[in-house]
């Protein structure tokens, strides 16, 4: 399905979603697919920055 990537915690694999062309992260112990790697949290800072530029 995917491949083990150095830097990812044990149990995580990275694979390319051929439909969207983006990478997904698979967590085998929970059998769940995530959009972001486990150490990355999505912040609102880039969105807030872009809103400031538009105003």
Backbone bond lengths (Angstrom), bond angles and torsions (degrees), N, CA, C in turn:
res aa  C-N    CA-C-N  psi(-1)  N-CA   C-N-CA  omega(-1)  CA-C   N-CA-C  phi
1 X - - - 1.446 - - 1.526 110.93 -
2 X 1.305 118.29 -56.77 1.459 121.64 -178.26 1.505 109.74 -135.24
3 X 1.308 114.89 -162.51 1.456 117.79 177.43 1.511 109.17 -138.22
4 X 1.312 113.74 150.88 1.454 120.55 178.27 1.526 108.32 -73.56
5 X 1.303 117.52 134.70 1.462 122.32 -176.90 1.521 108.77 -117.93
6 X 1.356 118.04 130.57 1.458 119.53 176.10 1.529 110.22 -58.17
7 X 1.318 116.44 136.59 1.454 120.81 -179.17 1.512 113.50 100.53
8 X 1.330 117.39 -21.98 1.461 119.79 176.10 1.522 108.89 -83.81
9 X 1.316 117.75 144.11 1.467 119.97 177.16 1.530 111.50 -62.22
10 X 1.316 116.00 161.51 1.465 121.51 178.66 1.521 108.94 -60.38
11 X 1.323 116.08 135.82 1.458 121.42 179.27 1.518 113.72 97.79
12 X 1.324 117.99 -6.15 1.460 122.02 -179.93 1.516 110.30 -105.14
13 X 1.336 116.62 141.48 1.459 122.21 176.04 1.519 108.58 -134.88
14 X 1.329 115.94 152.40 1.460 122.16 -179.85 1.524 108.19 -111.62
15 X 1.331 116.94 135.68 1.458 119.51 175.98 1.523 110.22 -144.19
16 X 1.323 115.77 156.90 1.453 122.16 -179.39 1.516 109.35 -92.70
17 X 1.321 116.48 124.58 1.460 121.92 174.37 1.525 106.36 -81.85
18 X 1.322 117.30 109.57 1.463 121.13 -174.65 1.526 112.80 -71.06
19 X 1.313 117.91 -19.07 1.467 120.59 178.71 1.528 110.54 -74.64
20 X 1.332 116.81 -47.21 1.467 120.65 -177.25 1.527 112.95 -95.62
21 X 1.327 117.49 -18.71 1.458 121.06 -178.11 1.517 113.56 77.84
22 X 1.334 117.29 16.60 1.461 121.12 179.71 1.521 109.98 -114.90
23 X 1.328 115.45 159.87 1.457 119.96 177.85 1.519 110.43 -83.85
24 X 1.314 115.74 144.93 1.465 123.36 175.77 1.522 107.34 -123.67
25 X 1.301 115.62 158.44 1.462 121.56 -178.70 1.515 108.90 -121.72
26 X 1.329 115.57 122.91 1.462 122.44 -175.88 1.522 109.57 -103.28
27 X 1.324 117.24 129.35 1.456 122.85 177.62 1.516 107.54 -106.20
28 X 1.324 117.02 104.96 1.466 120.76 -172.54 1.529 114.78 -67.27
29 X 1.349 121.32 -35.76 1.471 118.16 179.13 1.531 113.57 -61.99
30 X 1.335 117.28 -33.40 1.470 119.72 -179.22 1.522 112.49 -103.48
31 X 1.342 117.03 -5.98 1.464 122.80 179.72 1.535 111.17 58.43
32 X 1.347 116.39 41.33 1.464 121.24 -179.20 1.523 110.58 -120.04
33 X 1.325 115.74 149.97 1.458 122.41 177.89 1.524 108.41 -109.05
34 X 1.337 115.83 134.37 1.461 122.23 -178.20 1.526 109.73 -121.44
35 X 1.316 116.61 153.30 1.465 121.46 177.92 1.523 112.46 -80.67
36 X 1.325 116.61 -26.19 1.459 121.50 -175.59 1.521 109.97 -122.73
37 X 1.348 117.07 151.56 1.459 119.55 176.28 1.527 110.23 -63.23
38 X 1.325 117.84 159.84 1.461 120.68 -173.65 1.522 114.83 -61.42
39 X 1.319 119.20 -29.20 1.462 119.97 -176.81 1.527 112.62 -88.33
40 X 1.321 118.37 -5.26 1.460 121.82 -178.14 1.518 109.77 -99.30
41 X 1.315 115.99 126.70 1.464 119.98 173.57 1.521 107.79 -111.10
42 X 1.296 116.77 140.76 1.453 121.62 -178.37 1.525 108.39 -81.66
43 X 1.322 115.66 119.72 1.463 119.42 -179.84 1.524 109.73 -103.40
44 X 1.302 115.91 163.75 1.458 121.20 178.85 1.529 111.70 -93.10
45 X 1.326 118.19 0.76 1.459 121.17 -176.21 1.529 113.07 -59.45
46 X 1.336 120.48 -48.04 1.472 118.77 179.75 1.530 112.37 -60.50
47 X 1.313 117.29 -37.81 1.453 120.99 179.25 1.525 110.27 -66.50
48 X 1.312 117.03 -44.05 1.459 121.21 179.28 1.527 110.47 -62.98
49 X 1.332 116.61 -38.79 1.450 121.29 178.82 1.527 110.61 -63.01
50 X 1.323 117.21 -45.27 1.459 120.44 -178.31 1.522 111.04 -67.30
51 X 1.310 118.07 -34.06 1.468 120.81 177.43 1.525 110.61 -66.22
52 X 1.334 115.92 -37.39 1.454 120.12 179.27 1.530 110.66 -64.53
53 X 1.331 116.73 -37.41 1.457 120.68 -179.54 1.525 111.45 -69.40
54 X 1.329 116.99 -31.18 1.456 120.47 -178.63 1.524 112.43 -76.23
55 X 1.320 116.81 -26.22 1.479 119.88 -177.14 1.497 112.34 -85.97
